[in-house]
Amino acid sequence: MSTRSLTATEARVLAVLVEKQHTVPDSYPLSLNALTLGCNQKTARDPVMNLSEADVLQGINGLKELSLVSEVSGSRVVRFDHNAARGLGVPSQSVALLTLLMLRGPQTSAELRLHTERLHRFVDVSSVEGFLEEMAEREPHRVVKLPKAPGEREARWAHLLCGEPVIPAFTAYATSGSAASDATQEDIQFLKAEQHRLNAELNALKALVHRMAAELGVDPA
């Protein structure tokens, strides 16, 4: 289990490995090049980073020492796999929440439920809060609920894997408009894709019902 705080690079590397395991399973485990691209992507990242492969490799080596990442053999290209659940001593649901907190910074429970959709589908916001509260109460503490900033309707949560979060008063999210906009666009695209998928499934079911009705000689209506 991790016994020290992670560096910002280590946190980004670990979070990208968890994310890509779910979003691009055919490419997982990740090569150093793919991992670097994931760390530096401009959407769904706060802050946006510009890491070199040497930086990422240094992060990998630090995570190896904590048994959070391992090297996968048997391929011409060296690839890397995460061991977040066992290394951090938390269930997969909590890994999903920590991953999004590492990738996007402090978020509300509702935002986390939306953003973790591709890693784990939580039934409702209270389920998200249940896992967050467990991580906040158990030793070592993995997350913290931040005080509400002026104008905020809901409190945000932050991870503690890199130590105490630094949230500048009154300006924590005021300067991240472009990152928030990119994240919003990605969420919209994801929801549109989900809508198209569900519509296609509905049309396929309708066609099946009509075909079965025709074979049975009954009115599908």
C-alpha positions, 0 to 999 in steps of 0.5 A: 500500500502507498506509504507516501504522497504521490508527485503530480506526475505520478498521480497523472500517470496512475490516473491515465493508466486506470482511465485508459484501461476502461476507455481503450481496452484494446490498447491496454496495457499502455506503451510509454508513448501512449501513456505520455499522450494520455498524460498530456491530452488537453480535454478532461484534464485539469491542469493540462500538463506537458510531460516528456517521456523522461518525466513520465518514465520517472513517474512510472519508476516512482509508482513501481516503488509503491507497487502501484504500477508494473511492467508487462513483458511478452511484447516488443514494446514495453507496456505498463499496467496499474495496480491501483486497487490493491496498492491503495487498498480501496475497491474499484468504485473508489479507484474510479472516483480517485482517478477522476479527482486526479485527472480533473481536480476537485469536483462535486458528487454529481460531477463525479457521478457523470465523469466516472460513467465510463469507469464505473456506473454509480446508481445515484449520487448518494452511492458516490457520496457513500464511497467518498465518505468511506475514503474520507473517514478510513485511515489513511484518508484518501479524500477530503470534502472542501468548504463551499466557496462563495456562490457554490451550491454544493461542496467539492471533493479533492483527493489527498494522494498528493498531500493536502490540496491547495485551493486558492480562495475565491479563484480556485475555478475562476481561471479554469474556464477553458479546461471546464469548457473542454470537459463540458464539450467532451461530456456532451459528445459522450452523452450524444453517443450514448443517446445514439447507442440507445436509439439504435438498440430501441430500433433493433428491438422494435424490428425484432418485435415486428418480425416476431409478430409477423411470424405469429400473425398478430398485430404488433401494436 
